Amino acid sequence: MFGRPSLLSLQRLAYTLRPLSAAIRRQVMTKHKPAFYFRKLDCIGAADAEGDERYLSTCFVDTGDIEILRDCADTRRIVVGRTGSGKTALLQRLIDREERAIVVPPESLALSYVSNSTILQFLSALDVKLDIFFRLLWRHVFTVEILRHHSKIDSEAKKKTFFQVVRGIFGEKKHEQTLKYLDRWGKSFWEETDYRIRELTTTLESNVKAEIGVKLNPMMASVQSGQKLSEQQKAEVAHRAQAVVNKVQIKELTEILDLLDGLLQEDQQHRYFVVVDRLDENWVEDRLRYSLIRALIETVRDFRRVRQVKIVIALRIDLLDRVFRLTRDAGFQEEKYHSLYLPLSWTRPHLVELIDKRIDALVKSRYTKQPISAGDLLPGSIDNANPLDYLITRTFYRPRDVILFLNQCIAFATDESRLSAPMLKRAEGAYSNDRLHSLQDEWRADFPFLLEFAALLKGMPSGFAVARIHEGKVSDLCLEFTASKTDSAEDVLSATASQIAYGVISPRLFRQVALHVFYRVGLVGLKPDAHQPVSWSDRGTASFGSEDIQDEWHVAIHPMFWRALGVKSP
């Protein structure tokens, strides 16, 4: 009854089950073989906007800032933010959206010619203030660029036509000086910007030579050879040179701003945006760069009177602070500039939108037309936390941090279809070290040895009382640092460490100074008492001086740096 089946019956059974077997096999393959795998070198963007063209145009996240910049009546025109906060991306979006956007790269201005001028170097050494001349440079460059674009002046014939139009509209006597100015400089309107910079600088040099006379060259040679001028000589030359500098045509340029405003009002549909970016790069030596940026900020204020023009510039927060600190003069009031600032800040929803858009763009480029979000590729949780929360809390709420963290994760996911919690943990180690060194680069001009002093935080808990950083540890670090450095450094950390090494101040004072610096750069947050939340400098929640920091205050190390510093997480 239950005998062995014949070969024929087995063949018949196999033939009957073949369609069902194929269906099961397809179901298993569909279920377990994903449509997407990460490839080697996949990423969701680059760290800088210049290298991020693939994603920048299609994955732009509108935080509302672009419409502020496009509104000429809005006073906000200096985009301020930390490195990686999206300043260049925002300015690029403005350039893409506006037909009459004029880009003025700092490196194209031949300002190295100004920097290398032996006469200007001599005047600077005598403390002659060149601010008014630098403002002239910026005003002249912007005014001419706008006039060239508006009137399309690219030949001698068109220049003459332009002057005829201007004289017809503004022929009154009150514009006589302005028209003379245009006549004087009109011959170079179609020349490149660097030509006009050289032209203005050469004119100033000639005027200084004419005023001081034959004494100038011997005195400059004496200074260059290391000889010192007498106080009387310095005072006499400085006084006469300052008079020459003060005679530059700022009044005429103020009048030409009024003329420019009137000219553009003839056609109110024409709005012009002059965009200046990359001011934090080495386009000229530092001493001159700070003075030029300060003059640029003043020029941005001046151009508010031209209603159809908006000068838009981008500045890192640390660079802005340094400019005002090093160019501060009597009566300076920084709050007068606050109405010009557009501070960049990102919220969690905006960062999540950025992540979703870039992941969607990466996946759609190869595999599917269906919408993809971060949740489709991230694990369910990490250390019992939402993976997006885990990732974002380890950033300064900046696009660059988010992009670099996810790129590190993707680097560990080659041939995988999803990012697992172990992958994110492995990526966090590399990301944390990278961000710590990036922090050093960002603040190197102010705190060149930040990483050496950040050793105070190594191995500490994620949160602790100020007094937990023992004074013995402080003393040992300061002694070791001072003994290893042959050159005396002028930054506050190095100078204070030297005072500790020589017994001038107590380790407690250095601890206050160091924590204040760590707070300023974002390494730590501070909490004065149990009733207040932790304050982070980049969130703008509070401002502290080093002398305010007390032993009982609570210190919270930023989660971004836990792995790099070997912090004991809670």
C-alpha positions in Angstrom: 0.0 0.0 0.0 2.9 2.4 0.9 5.3 1.0 -1.6 8.1 2.9 -3.2 6.9 5.4 -5.8 7.7 4.8 -9.4 10.1 7.0 -11.3 7.2 8.1 -13.5 5.1 9.2 -10.5 8.0 11.3 -9.1 8.5 13.0 -12.5 4.8 13.8 -12.6 4.9 15.3 -9.1 8.0 17.4 -9.9 6.3 18.7 -13.0 3.1 19.6 -11.0 5.1 21.5 -8.3 7.5 23.3 -10.7 5.3 26.5 -11.0 4.8 26.6 -7.2 8.5 26.2 -6.6 9.3 29.0 -9.0 6.8 31.3 -7.3 8.3 30.5 -3.9 11.8 31.1 -5.2 10.7 34.5 -6.7 9.0 35.4 -3.4 12.1 34.6 -1.4 14.4 36.4 -3.8 12.2 39.5 -3.8 12.0 39.5 0.0 15.6 39.0 0.7 17.4 40.6 -2.2 17.2 44.4 -1.9 17.1 46.7 -4.9 19.8 48.9 -3.5 23.4 48.4 -2.3 25.9 51.0 -1.2 28.8 51.1 -3.5 32.4 51.9 -2.7 32.9 55.7 -2.7 29.2 56.5 -2.4 28.5 59.7 -0.5 25.7 62.2 0.0 27.8 65.3 -0.8 31.0 67.1 -0.2 32.2 69.1 2.8 32.4 72.4 0.8 29.8 74.0 -1.5 32.3 74.2 -4.4 32.6 70.4 -4.5 29.0 69.8 -3.8 27.5 70.8 -7.1 25.8 67.5 -7.7 23.6 67.8 -4.6 23.5 71.6 -4.0 21.0 72.5 -6.7 18.6 69.6 -6.3 18.9 69.1 -2.5 18.8 72.7 -1.3 16.9 73.1 1.9 15.0 76.4 2.2 15.3 77.7 5.7 13.8 81.1 4.8 17.1 82.9 4.5 17.2 83.1 0.8 14.1 85.4 0.6 15.6 87.7 3.2 18.7 88.1 1.0 16.6 88.7 -2.1 14.7 91.5 -0.4 16.7 94.7 -1.0 14.6 96.6 1.6 15.7 94.1 4.3 18.8 95.4 6.1 20.3 91.9 6.7 23.1 91.4 4.2 26.1 90.0 6.1 25.6 86.2 6.2 27.2 85.1 9.5 27.8 81.6 10.6 30.4 79.0 11.7 32.4 77.1 9.1 30.1 74.4 7.5 26.9 76.2 8.3 25.9 76.7 4.6 27.0 80.3 3.9 28.5 79.6 0.5 25.6 77.4 -0.5 23.2 80.2 0.4 25.1 82.8 -1.6 25.3 80.4 -4.6 21.5 80.0 -4.4 21.1 83.8 -4.5 23.4 83.9 -7.6 21.4 81.2 -9.3 18.0 82.9 -8.5 19.0 86.5 -9.4 19.7 87.4 -13.0 21.7 90.5 -12.0 24.0 89.0 -9.4 27.6 90.2 -9.7 30.2 88.0 -8.1 33.4 89.8 -6.8 36.0 87.2 -5.8 38.5 88.8 -3.3 41.4 87.1 -5.0 40.5 88.9 -8.3 41.0 92.3 -6.8 44.8 92.5 -7.0 44.9 93.4 -3.3 48.2 91.8 -3.1 49.4 94.8 -5.0 48.1 97.0 -2.2 49.7 94.7 0.4 53.0 94.8 -1.3 53.1 98.6 -1.7 56.2 99.7 0.1 54.7 103.2 0.7 51.5 101.8 2.2 53.6 99.4 4.4 55.6 102.4 5.5 52.5 104.4 6.3 51.0 101.4 8.2 54.2 101.1 10.3 53.7 104.8 11.3 50.1 104.0 12.4 48.7 106.1 9.6 45.0 105.0 9.3 44.3 103.7 5.8 40.6 102.9 6.5 39.2 105.7 4.4 41.4 104.6 1.5 40.2 101.0 1.8 36.6 102.2 1.9 37.3 104.1 -1.3 38.6 100.9 -2.9 35.5 99.0 -2.1 33.1 101.8 -3.0 34.8 102.4 -6.3 34.9 98.7 -7.3 31.2 98.1 -6.5 30.0 101.3 -8.1 31.9 100.7 -11.3 30.8 97.1 -11.5 27.2 98.0 -11.1 27.4 100.8 -13.7 29.2 98.5 -16.1 26.6 95.8 -15.8 23.6 98.2 -15.8 24.8 100.2 -18.8 26.7 97.4 -20.5 29.8 99.5 -20.9 32.3 97.4 -22.8 33.6 99.9 -25.4 34.6 103.6 -25.8 31.4 104.3 -27.8 29.1 102.9 -25.1 31.0 104.8 -22.5 30.3 108.1 -24.3 26.6 107.2 -24.7 26.4 106.4 -21.0 27.9 109.7 -20.0 25.5 111.6 -22.3 22.6 109.8 -20.6 23.9 110.5 -17.1 24.5 114.2 -17.9 20.9 114.4 -19.3 19.4 113.0 -16.1 21.7 114.5 -13.5 23.0 117.7 -15.1 22.3 119.8 -12.1 25.2 121.7 -10.4 24.9 119.6 -7.2 26.2 116.6 -9.2 29.1 118.5 -10.8 31.7 116.7 -8.6 30.2 113.3 -9.3 30.3 113.9 -13.0 33.9 115.1 -12.8 34.7 111.8 -10.9 33.1 109.8 -13.6 35.1 111.7 -16.2 38.4 111.2 -14.3 38.0 107.4 -13.9 35.7 106.7 -16.9 38.5 105.6 -19.1 39.0 102.4 -17.0 35.3 101.5 -16.7 35.7 98.5 -19.0 39.0 97.4 -17.6 39.2 94.5 -15.1 38.7 95.2 -11.4 42.4 94.6 -10.6 43.4 97.3 -13.0 41.2 99.9 -11.1 42.7 98.7 -7.8 46.2 99.3 -9.0 45.1 102.6 -10.5 43.8 103.9 -7.2 46.7 102.7 -5.2 49.2 104.2 -7.6 47.4 107.5 -7.4 47.6 107.5 -3.6 51.3 106.6 -3.7 52.0 109.5 -6.1 50.1 111.9 -3.8 52.0 110.8 -0.8 55.3 111.2 -2.6 54.3 114.7 -3.8 53.3 115.7 -0.2 56.3 114.4 1.7 58.9 115.1 -1.1 62.5 113.9 -1.4 62.6 112.8 2.3 60.3 109.9 1.7 62.6 107.4 0.0 65.6 107.8 2.4 63.2 107.5 5.4 61.6 104.3 4.0 65.1 102.9 3.3 66.1 103.6 6.9 63.1 101.8 8.3 63.6 98.8 6.0 67.2 98.5 7.1 66.1 98.4 10.8 67.0 102.0 11.7 64.5 103.9 13.8 63.1 107.3 13.0 62.9 109.9 15.7 59.5 110.6 17.2 59.6 114.0 15.6 60.3 112.5 12.2 57.5 109.9 12.6 55.0 112.5 13.8 55.7 114.9 11.0 55.5 112.2 8.2 52.5 110.5 9.7 50.7 113.9 10.0 51.4 114.8 6.4 50.6 111.3 5.1 47.3 111.1 7.0 46.3 114.4 5.4 46.8 112.9 2.0 44.8 109.8 2.8 42.0 111.9 4.3 41.7 113.8 1.0 40.5 110.7 -1.0 37.3 111.2 -2.8 34.9 109.7 -0.2 32.7 112.8 -0.5 32.5 112.4 -4.3 31.8 108.7 -3.8 29.0 109.5 -1.4 27.5 111.7 -4.1 28.0 109.0 -6.7 26.0 106.6 -4.5 23.1 109.1 -4.7 23.6 109.3 -8.4 23.6 105.5 -8.7 20.4 105.3 -6.6 18.7 107.8 -8.9 19.9 106.1 -12.0 18.6 102.7 -11.0 15.3 104.2 -9.8 14.6 105.1 -13.4 14.0 101.3 -13.9 12.8 99.8 -10.6 12.6 96.4 -12.1 16.4 96.2 -12.1 17.8 95.0 -8.8 21.5 94.3 -8.4 23.2 91.9 -5.9 26.9 92.2 -5.5 28.2 89.0 -3.8 31.5 88.6 -2.0 32.5 85.3 -0.5 35.6 83.3 0.7 36.8 86.2 2.8 38.3 83.7 5.3 40.8 82.4 2.7 44.3 83.7 2.2 43.6 86.3 -0.6 45.9 88.8 1.1 48.1 88.8 4.2 46.3 88.9 7.6 47.2 92.3 8.8 45.8 94.0 5.7 42.9 91.5 5.4 41.4 92.5 8.7 41.5 96.2 7.8 40.1 95.5 4.3 37.2 93.4 5.7 36.4 96.1 8.3 36.3 98.7 5.4 34.1 96.2 3.4 31.6 96.0 6.3 31.5 99.8 6.4 30.9 99.9 2.7 28.0 97.4 3.0 26.4 99.8 5.4 27.0 102.7 3.0 25.3 101.0 0.1 22.0 100.8 1.9 21.3 104.2 0.5 21.2 102.7 -3.0 17.7 101.1 -2.9 18.0 98.8 -5.9 21.4 97.4 -4.8 22.3 94.9 -2.1 25.9 94.1 -1.2 25.8 90.6 0.2 28.9 89.1 2.0 29.6 86.0 4.0 31.7 85.9 7.2 32.6 83.3 9.7 31.7 84.2 13.2 35.3 83.8 14.5 36.6 86.0 11.6 34.1 88.7 12.3 35.0 88.7 16.0 38.7 89.0 15.1 38.2 91.8 12.6 36.4 94.0 15.2 38.8 93.1 17.9 41.9 94.0 15.9 40.5 97.1 14.1 38.5 98.6 17.1 38.9 102.3 17.4 37.7 105.0 19.9 33.9 105.1 20.1 33.4 101.8 18.4 29.9 100.3 19.0 29.5 96.8 17.6 25.7 96.8 18.2 25.4 99.3 15.3 26.2 96.5 12.9 23.8 93.9 14.3 21.0 95.0 11.9 23.2 93.9 9.0 23.6 90.4 10.2 21.8 87.3 8.9 22.9 84.6 11.4 22.6 81.1 9.9 21.0 78.5 12.2 19.5 75.1 11.5 16.8 73.2 13.3 16.4 69.4 13.6 13.5 69.3 11.0 15.7 71.2 8.5 18.6 68.9 9.0 16.3 65.8 8.7 15.0 67.3 5.4 18.6 67.7 4.2 19.4 64.1 5.0 16.3 62.8 3.4 16.8 64.8 0.2 20.4 63.7 -0.2 19.8 60.0 0.5 16.8 60.1 -1.9 19.0 61.6 -4.6 21.7 59.0 -4.0 19.3 56.0 -4.3 17.2 57.4 -7.1 20.2 58.0 -9.3 20.6 54.3 -9.7 17.7 52.2 -8.4 14.2 53.5 -8.0 11.8 56.3 -8.6 10.0 55.8 -5.3 10.7 58.3 -2.5 13.4 57.2 -0.1 14.1 58.7 3.3 16.8 58.2 6.0 14.4 55.9 7.9 14.5 53.4 5.0 18.3 53.0 5.4 19.0 53.6 9.0 18.7 51.1 11.9 15.7 51.1 14.1 17.6 52.5 17.1 21.1 53.1 18.5 21.6 52.7 22.2 17.8 52.9 22.6 17.8 56.3 20.8 16.3 57.3 17.5 19.2 57.1 15.0 18.5 60.6 13.6 18.6 62.0 17.1 21.8 60.1 17.8 23.4 61.5 14.7 22.2 65.1 15.0 23.1 65.5 18.7 26.7 64.7 17.6 26.8 67.7 15.3 26.9 71.5 15.8 23.6 71.5 13.9 25.4 72.3 10.7 24.9 70.7 7.3 28.6 69.9 6.9 28.7 67.8 10.2 25.6 65.8 9.1 27.0 65.1 5.6 30.4 64.1 6.9 29.0 61.8 9.6 26.7 60.0 7.1 29.5 59.8 4.6 31.7 58.0 7.2 28.8 55.6 7.9 28.4 54.9 4.2 32.1 54.1 3.9 31.6 51.1 6.2 28.5 49.9 4.3 29.9 48.9 0.9 27.7 46.1 -0.6 25.2 46.5 2.2 21.6 47.6 1.7 21.2 49.4 5.1 23.3 51.2 7.7 23.5 49.1 10.9 24.1 50.3 14.5 27.6 48.8 14.5 28.4 50.7 11.3 27.3 54.0 12.8 29.4 53.3 15.9 32.5 52.5 13.9 31.9 55.6 11.8 31.5 57.7 14.9 35.1 57.1 15.9 36.6 58.4 12.7 34.1 61.2 12.5 34.8 62.4 16.0 38.5 62.5 15.5 38.0 64.4 12.2 35.7 66.9 13.8 38.2 67.6 16.7 41.0 68.4 14.2 38.6 70.5 12.1 37.8 72.5 15.3 41.5 73.2 15.7 41.7 74.4 12.1 38.6 76.6 12.5 40.0 78.4 15.5 43.7 78.2 14.8 44.1 82.0 14.3 42.9 82.6 17.9 43.9 79.3 19.7 46.7 77.6 17.8 47.3 75.0 20.5 43.6 74.2 21.2 44.1 70.4 20.9 47.0 70.4 23.3 44.9 72.0 26.0 41.8 69.9 25.2 43.8 67.1 26.8 42.3 68.3 30.1 39.0 66.7 29.0 40.4 63.3 28.0 38.9 60.4 29.9 36.5 62.7 31.8 32.8 61.8 32.2 30.4 63.4 29.7 29.2 65.7 32.5 31.1 66.8 35.6 31.6 69.7 38.1 34.3 72.3 37.2 36.3 71.3 40.3 36.6 67.8 38.9 39.5 69.0 36.7 42.1 68.8 39.4 44.6 71.6 39.8 47.5 69.1 39.7 46.4 68.0 36.3 46.3 71.6 35.1 49.8 72.4 36.5 51.3 69.3 34.9 49.8 70.1 31.5 50.9 73.8 31.6 54.5 72.8 32.7 54.7 70.2 29.9 53.4 72.6 27.3 55.6 75.5 28.3 58.7 73.3 28.4 58.0 72.0 24.9 57.5 75.4 23.2 60.6 77.4 22.4 58.7 80.4 21.0 56.4 82.5 23.2 52.8 82.5 21.9 50.5 85.4 22.3 47.1 83.6 22.4 45.3 83.5 25.8 45.7 79.8 26.4 49.5 79.7 25.8 50.1 83.0 27.7 48.1 81.8 30.7 49.8 78.4 30.7 53.2 80.2 30.8 52.0 82.1 33.9 51.1 78.9 35.6 54.5 77.3 34.7 56.3 80.3 36.3 54.0 80.4 39.3 52.5 83.8 38.5 48.8 82.7 38.8 47.0 79.7 40.3 45.9 76.7 38.3 42.3 77.5 39.2 42.5 80.7 37.1 43.9 78.7 34.1 41.0 76.2 34.5 38.5 79.1 34.2 40.3 80.5 31.1 40.5 77.1 29.4 36.8 76.3 30.1 35.8 79.6 28.8 37.7 79.0 25.5 36.3 75.4 25.3 32.8 76.9 25.7 33.4 79.5 23.1 34.6 77.0 20.4 31.9 74.5 21.3 33.9 71.8 23.0 31.8 72.1 26.1 28.5 73.5 27.4 28.2 75.1 30.8 25.4 75.0 33.4 25.7 77.5 36.3 23.1 75.8 38.5 20.6 73.0 38.7 17.7 75.2 37.7 19.2 76.2 34.3 19.7 74.1 31.2 23.2 73.5 29.7 24.2 76.5 27.7 26.0 76.1 24.3 27.7 79.0 22.7 26.5 78.1 19.2 22.9 78.1 20.3 23.2 81.7 21.6 21.6 80.8 24.9 24.0 82.7 27.3 27.3 84.5 27.4 29.9 84.0 30.1 33.2 85.5 30.9 36.0 83.3 32.3 35.8 85.0 35.7 32.1 84.0 36.0 32.9 80.2 35.9 32.8 78.8 39.4 34.0 75.4 40.8 30.4 74.1 41.3 29.3 74.8 37.8 28.5 71.8 35.6 30.5 71.1 32.5 29.0 69.0 29.6 31.4 67.8 26.9 29.8 67.9 23.4 28.8 64.4 22.2 30.6 65.1 18.9 33.9 64.8 20.7 33.2 61.9 23.1 35.0 59.3 21.1 37.9 61.4 20.2 38.5 62.4 23.8 37.7 59.0 25.3 34.8 60.4 27.3 32.9 58.1 29.5 29.4 58.4 28.1 26.4 58.1 30.5 
